[in-house]
């Protein structure tokens, strides 16, 4: 595949991710980010222009930036430096983290603020629990020194609760990262609803959570995402195909 065709495919996948987040109601005005590593030998990345709503993102509107968050092909473009501090840290440390999603959803932030964190009380939670890391809140992510601590806390995991902040997912593709985030966010919502009822939570038998996680390997290696992604693109095409532009 020619480099320009490969990048166009990636741009369309990343724009689709932004649209899917907006459809789920997971966006936070203009204040969170999804990034993907651009094809080629340079450490360049695609990210949203600061000021655009997720529902407005198109393939051509995405900005290509370097590891310092500087635009490389649109000198007048503006990106949010606080957003890319988190993303750049992970992209630099993890070759498999081709796509990084960071959100501030109500339920994700609520679970991140609970001392217990995500509990393995639903199938969705058990699927991601073995791949879930935690990172303590240090303030708005302007501090470049936080990157080292963030990377250390993430380790080789594929998702994270940023304490008092939100959720994060990484994957070898946009499709894979989306599916990890989908299960993490659903697990958080299920927990908030279950705890809100006030009744004791049913705990799985010993060893079940570990069994479910082992059964869910395809969620993290990209196989499951490859099956769900075409269906998601068809859904977007039915609703509004302008993300491809």
RAKA-V426363 format. One record per residue. N is the residue number from 1. RES is the residue in one letter. PHI is phi as a letter, one per 30 degrees, with the letter a starting at -180 (999 if undefined). PSI is psi as a letter, one per 30 degrees, with the letter a starting at -180 (NA if undefined). Layout:
# RAKA-V426363
{{N,RES,PHI,PSI} {N,RES,PHI,PSI}}
This chain:
# RAKA-V426363
{{1,X,999,k} {2,X,d,k} {3,X,e,e} {4,X,d,e} {5,X,d,e} {6,X,d,e} {7,X,d,e} {8,X,d,e} {9,X,d,e} {10,X,d,e} {11,X,e,e} {12,X,d,e} {13,X,d,e} {14,X,d,e} {15,X,d,e} {16,X,d,e} {17,X,e,e} {18,X,e,e} {19,X,d,e} {20,X,d,e} {21,X,d,e} {22,X,d,e} {23,X,d,e} {24,X,d,f} {25,X,i,g} {26,X,c,f} {27,X,d,l} {28,X,b,i} {29,X,h,c} {30,X,c,g} {31,X,c,g} {32,X,b,l} {33,X,b,l} {34,X,b,k} {35,X,b,l} {36,X,b,k} {37,X,d,k} {38,X,d,k} {39,X,d,l} {40,X,j,l} {41,X,d,f} {42,X,d,k} {43,X,d,i} {44,X,c,l} {45,X,b,l} {46,X,c,k} {47,X,a,l} {48,X,d,k} {49,X,d,k} {50,X,d,k} {51,X,j,f} {52,X,c,k} {53,X,d,l} {54,X,d,e} {55,X,d,f} {56,X,c,f} {57,X,d,k} {58,X,b,l} {59,X,e,e} {60,X,d,f} {61,X,d,f} {62,X,d,k} {63,X,c,k} {64,X,c,k} {65,X,b,l} {66,X,c,a} {67,X,d,f} {68,X,c,g} {69,X,i,g} {70,X,c,k} {71,X,e,k} {72,X,c,f} {73,X,b,f} {74,X,b,i} {75,X,e,f} {76,X,c,f} {77,X,d,l} {78,X,c,k} {79,X,b,l} {80,X,d,j} {81,X,d,e} {82,X,d,e} {83,X,d,e} {84,X,d,f} {85,X,e,e} {86,X,d,e} {87,X,d,e} {88,X,d,e} {89,X,e,e} {90,X,d,e} {91,X,e,e} {92,X,d,e} {93,X,c,f} {94,X,b,j} {95,X,d,f} {96,X,d,f} {97,X,d,i} {98,X,d,f} {99,X,b,k} {100,X,b,k} {101,X,c,k} {102,X,b,k} {103,X,b,l} {104,X,b,h} {105,X,d,l} {106,X,d,e} {107,X,d,e} {108,X,d,e} {109,X,d,e} {110,X,d,e} {111,X,d,e} {112,X,d,f} {113,X,d,f} {114,X,d,k} {115,X,e,e} {116,X,d,f} {117,X,i,a} {118,X,d,k} {119,X,c,k} {120,X,d,i} {121,X,c,f} {122,X,b,l} {123,X,e,e} {124,X,e,e} {125,X,d,e} {126,X,d,e} {127,X,d,e} {128,X,c,f} {129,X,e,e} {130,X,d,f} {131,X,c,g} {132,X,c,k} {133,X,c,l} {134,X,b,k} {135,X,b,k} {136,X,d,k} {137,X,d,k} {138,X,b,g} {139,X,j,l} {140,X,e,k} {141,X,d,i} {142,X,c,f} {143,X,d,j} {144,X,d,f} {145,X,d,f} {146,X,d,f} {147,X,e,e} {148,X,d,e} {149,X,d,e} {150,X,d,e} {151,X,d,e} {152,X,d,e} {153,X,d,e} {154,X,d,e} {155,X,h,b} {156,X,c,g} {157,X,d,l} {158,X,c,f} {159,X,a,l} {160,X,a,k} {161,X,c,j} {162,X,d,j} {163,X,e,k} {164,X,h,g} {165,X,b,d} {166,X,l,a} {167,X,c,l} {168,X,b,k} {169,X,b,k} {170,X,b,l} {171,X,a,l} {172,X,d,f} {173,X,a,l} {174,X,d,e} {175,X,d,e} {176,X,d,e} {177,X,d,e} {178,X,e,e} {179,X,d,e} {180,X,d,e} {181,X,d,e} {182,X,e,e} {183,X,d,e} {184,X,d,e} {185,X,d,e} {186,X,d,e} {187,X,d,e} {188,X,d,e} {189,X,d,e} {190,X,d,e} {191,X,d,e} {192,X,d,e} {193,X,d,e} {194,X,d,e} {195,X,d,f} {196,X,d,f} {197,X,d,f} {198,X,i,f} {199,X,d,l} {200,X,d,k} {201,X,d,k} {202,X,d,k} {203,X,c,k} {204,X,d,l} {205,X,d,l} {206,X,e,k} {207,X,i,f} {208,X,d,e} {209,X,e,e} {210,X,d,e} {211,X,d,e} {212,X,d,e} {213,X,d,e} {214,X,d,e} {215,X,d,f} {216,X,c,g} {217,X,e,e} {218,X,d,f} {219,X,d,e} {220,X,c,f} {221,X,c,g} {222,X,j,f} {223,X,d,e} {224,X,d,e} {225,X,d,e} {226,X,d,f} {227,X,d,e} {228,X,d,f} {229,X,d,e} {230,X,e,e} {231,X,d,e} {232,X,d,e} {233,X,d,e} {234,X,d,e} {235,X,d,e} {236,X,d,e} {237,X,d,e} {238,X,d,e} {239,X,d,e} {240,X,a,j} {241,X,d,g} {242,X,d,f} {243,X,e,f} {244,X,d,f} {245,X,d,NA}}
